[in-house]
Each structure stands twice: as structure tokens, then as C-alpha cells.
Amino acid sequence: MSLSKAQRSRGVATVEYCIVCVLVMVGLFASGAPTELADAFKALFHALTFSVSLP
């Protein structure tokens, strides 16, 4: 059973995407950025809920 070029290309792109995501996560957690990242998400969530609550 052989795969078409498009299917192989899509598979390779998926693997590359996963590798890049893992490398980014390792970089973030190795540098101690998770607390800063969590604080940024909290601030974004508070700002978003505030803007949604406005009439």
C-alpha cells in the first residue's frame, strides 16, 4: 500500500509541527517562563471578560 505524495507531505508536516511545538515548550519551561506566561494569560482573561461585560 503506497501513499500519495500529498499524504506523505502532510505526514511530514505534522511530524515537523509536533517537533517544533515540543521544542518551544521545552524552551519555555527551561527558562522559567511558565509563571510569566500564566500571569499573561490571567491578565488577558481578565481583560477579555471585562470587555465582554461592557454594554
Rosetta silent file (secondary structure, phi, psi, omega in degrees, C-alpha in Angstrom):
SEQUENCE: MSLSKAQRSRGVATVEYCIVCVLVMVGLFASGAPTELADAFKALFHALTFSVSLP
SCORE:     score description
SCORE:     0.000 S_00000001
   1 L     0.000  114.396 -179.431    0.000    0.000    0.000 S_00000001
   2 L  -105.022  147.082  179.796    1.690    3.175   -1.138 S_00000001
   3 L   -94.475  149.177  177.010    0.797    6.673   -0.060 S_00000001
   4 L   -73.646  166.172  179.077    0.383    9.531   -2.461 S_00000001
   5 H   -59.410  -39.436 -178.695    2.776   12.469   -2.413 S_00000001
   6 H   -65.052  -40.604 -179.895    0.167   14.677   -0.728 S_00000001
   7 H   -67.631  -41.705  178.032   -0.387   12.164    2.068 S_00000001
   8 H   -65.150  -40.977 -179.923    3.358   11.756    2.693 S_00000001
   9 H   -63.922  -41.072  179.194    3.838   15.523    2.634 S_00000001
  10 H   -65.220  -38.420  178.398    1.005   16.011    5.114 S_00000001
  11 H   -65.786  -42.668  178.953    2.525   13.375    7.415 S_00000001
  12 H   -65.381  -41.428  179.549    5.949   15.005    7.306 S_00000001
  13 H   -64.030  -37.899  178.467    4.444   18.424    8.010 S_00000001
  14 H   -65.076  -43.413  178.588    2.571   17.016   11.012 S_00000001
  15 H   -63.519  -43.986  178.526    5.742   15.490   12.437 S_00000001
  16 H   -61.709  -41.344  179.150    7.654   18.751   11.908 S_00000001
  17 H   -61.811  -44.436  179.435    4.856   20.708   13.607 S_00000001
  18 H   -63.972  -40.635  179.073    4.926   18.382   16.623 S_00000001
  19 H   -64.122  -44.159  179.123    8.710   18.642   16.909 S_00000001
  20 H   -62.780  -42.408  178.678    8.584   22.447   16.773 S_00000001
  21 H   -61.451  -43.257  179.124    5.827   22.521   19.427 S_00000001
  22 H   -63.951  -42.579  179.648    7.836   20.267   21.738 S_00000001
  23 H   -64.155  -39.591  177.851   10.958   22.386   21.290 S_00000001
  24 H   -64.750  -43.485  179.436    9.030   25.588   22.051 S_00000001
  25 H   -63.831  -41.909  178.116    7.514   24.038   25.177 S_00000001
  26 H   -62.983  -42.168  178.295   10.920   22.797   26.370 S_00000001
  27 H   -63.006  -40.388  179.928   12.363   26.260   25.785 S_00000001
  28 H   -67.578  -45.612 -176.478    9.568   27.935   27.713 S_00000001
  29 H   -75.728  -26.029  179.071    9.708   25.608   30.688 S_00000001
  30 H   -74.895  -27.820 -176.094   13.506   25.527   30.828 S_00000001
  31 L   -89.106   -2.739 -179.185   13.764   29.322   31.037 S_00000001
  32 L    81.129   18.310 -177.847   11.362   29.703   33.950 S_00000001
  33 L   -81.655   -9.349 -176.722    8.793   31.469   31.800 S_00000001
  34 H   -58.518  -37.049  179.677    5.733   29.426   32.839 S_00000001
  35 H   -68.231  -40.907  177.298    4.848   31.799   35.675 S_00000001
  36 H   -64.031  -40.371  179.463    5.174   34.819   33.408 S_00000001
  37 H   -66.009  -42.157  178.786    3.130   33.037   30.762 S_00000001
  38 H   -64.084  -41.871  177.738    0.438   32.085   33.285 S_00000001
  39 H   -62.926  -38.623  178.763    0.277   35.680   34.550 S_00000001
  40 H   -65.324  -41.090  177.741   -0.081   36.934   30.979 S_00000001
  41 H   -65.875  -38.526  177.828   -2.965   34.521   30.326 S_00000001
  42 H   -63.089  -44.624  179.456   -4.668   35.589   33.559 S_00000001
  43 H   -63.620  -41.194  178.138   -4.365   39.255   32.603 S_00000001
  44 H   -63.150  -42.767  179.990   -5.695   38.509   29.122 S_00000001
  45 H   -63.756  -42.042  178.428   -8.642   36.575   30.570 S_00000001
  46 H   -64.655  -42.676  178.842   -9.487   39.405   32.981 S_00000001
  47 H   -65.412  -39.470 -179.929   -9.306   42.000   30.213 S_00000001
  48 H   -66.703  -45.106  179.741  -11.403   39.819   27.918 S_00000001
  49 H   -66.698  -34.891  177.150  -14.131   39.198   30.499 S_00000001
  50 H   -64.510  -45.561 -177.984  -14.192   42.888   31.351 S_00000001
  51 H   -67.755  -31.603  177.792  -14.599   43.897   27.703 S_00000001
  52 H   -71.734  -31.759 -177.078  -17.360   41.306   27.188 S_00000001
  53 H   -77.890  -13.007  179.154  -19.230   42.570   30.247 S_00000001
  54 L   -70.271  144.482 -179.226  -19.405   46.127   28.924 S_00000001
  55 L   -70.238    0.000    0.000  -22.794   47.064   27.440 S_00000001
